[in-house]
Amino acid sequence: MARRCDICGKGPLVGNNVSHANNKTKTRSLPNLRSVRASVEGTVRHVRVCTRCLKAGRVAKAPHHGARTAARA
């Protein structure tokens, strides 16, 4: 499974750690992904979404399995 956001496509970034002696070693920065139950095209699916998309409201989260109705009483 790829480390990619299903909404925006954000993936790992590659760069260098540079020491004081100017030695360079490769490093990877991974996106902050969360697995979320979301409504996708009318169906409920688990999708891997970055937290930036969650915060921006680009994901329509599905209601919880045991969600109770307010009219019950």
Contact map, one row per residue, 1 for C-alpha under 8 A:
1110000000000000000000000000000000000000000000000000000000000000000000000
1111000000000000000000000000000000000000000000000000000000000000000000000
1111100000110000000000000000011010000000000000000000000000000000000000000
0111110011110000000000000000001010000000000000011000000000000000000000000
0011111111100000000000000000001010000000000000011100000000000000000000000
0001111110000000000000000000000000000000000000111000000000000000000000000
0000111110000000000000000000000000000000000000001000100001100000000000000
0000111111000000000000000000000000000000000000000000100000000000000000000
0001111111100000000000000000000000000000000000000000000000000000000000000
0001100111110000000000000000001000000000000000000100000000000000000000000
0011100011111000000000000000011000000000000000000000000000000000000000000
0011000001111100000000000001111000000000000000000000000000000000000000000
0000000000111110000000000001110000000000000000000000000000000000000000000
0000000000011111000000000111100000000000000000000000000000000000000000000
0000000000001111100000000111000000000000000000000000000000000000000000000
0000000000000111110000011110000000000000000000000000000000000000000000000
0000000000000011111000111110000000000000000000000000000000000000000000000
0000000000000001111111111000000000000000000000000000000000000000000000000
0000000000000000111111110000000000000000000000000000000000000000000000000
0000000000000000011111100000000000000000000000000000000000000000000000000
0000000000000000011111100000000000000000000000000000000000000000000000000
0000000000000000011111110000000000000000000000000000000000000000000000000
0000000000000000111111111000000000000000000000000000000000000000000000000
0000000000000001111001111100000000000000000000000000000000000000000000000
0000000000000001110000111110000000000000000000000000000000000000000000000
0000000000000111100000011111000000000000000000000000000000000000000000000
0000000000000111100000001111100000000000000000000000000000000000000000000
0000000000011110000000000111110000000000000000000000000000000000000000000
0000000000011100000000000011111000000000000000000000000000000000000000000
0010000000111000000000000001111100000000000000000000000000000000000000000
0011100001110000000000000000111110000000000000000100000000000000000000000
0000000000000000000000000000011111000000000000000110000000000000000000000
0011100000000000000000000000001111100000000000011110000000000000000000000
0000000000000000000000000000000111110000000000011110000000000000000000000
0000000000000000000000000000000011111000000001111000000000000000000000000
0000000000000000000000000000000001111100000001111000000000001000000000000
0000000000000000000000000000000000111110000111100000000000001100000000000
0000000000000000000000000000000000011111000111100000000000111100000000000
0000000000000000000000000000000000001111111110000000000000111100000000000
0000000000000000000000000000000000000111111110000000000000010000000000000
0000000000000000000000000000000000000011111000000000000000000000000000000
0000000000000000000000000000000000000011111100000000000000000000000000000
0000000000000000000000000000000000000011111110000000000000000000000000000
0000000000000000000000000000000000001111011111000000000000000100000000000
0000000000000000000000000000000000001111001111100000000000000000000000000
0000000000000000000000000000000000111100000111110000000000000000000000000
0000010000000000000000000000000000111100000011111000000000000000000000000
0001110000000000000000000000000011110000000001111100000000000000000000000
0001111000000000000000000000000011110000000000111110110000000000000000000
0000100001000000000000000000001111000000000000011111110000000000000000000
0000000000000000000000000000000111000000000000001111111000000000000000000
0000000000000000000000000000000000000000000000000111111100000000000000000
0000001100000000000000000000000000000000000000001111111111100000000000000
0000000000000000000000000000000000000000000000001111111111100000000000000
0000000000000000000000000000000000000000000000000011111111000000000000000
0000000000000000000000000000000000000000000000000001111111000000000000000
0000000000000000000000000000000000000000000000000000111111110000000000000
0000001000000000000000000000000000000000000000000000111111110000000000000
0000001000000000000000000000000000000110000000000000110011111000000000000
0000000000000000000000000000000000000111000000000000000011111100000000000
0000000000000000000000000000000000011110000000000000000000111110000000000
0000000000000000000000000000000000001110000100000000000000011111000000000
0000000000000000000000000000000000000000000000000000000000001111101000000
0000000000000000000000000000000000000000000000000000000000000111111000000
0000000000000000000000000000000000000000000000000000000000000011111000000
0000000000000000000000000000000000000000000000000000000000000001111100000
0000000000000000000000000000000000000000000000000000000000000011111110000
0000000000000000000000000000000000000000000000000000000000000000011111010
0000000000000000000000000000000000000000000000000000000000000000001111110
0000000000000000000000000000000000000000000000000000000000000000000111111
0000000000000000000000000000000000000000000000000000000000000000000011111
0000000000000000000000000000000000000000000000000000000000000000000111111
0000000000000000000000000000000000000000000000000000000000000000000001111
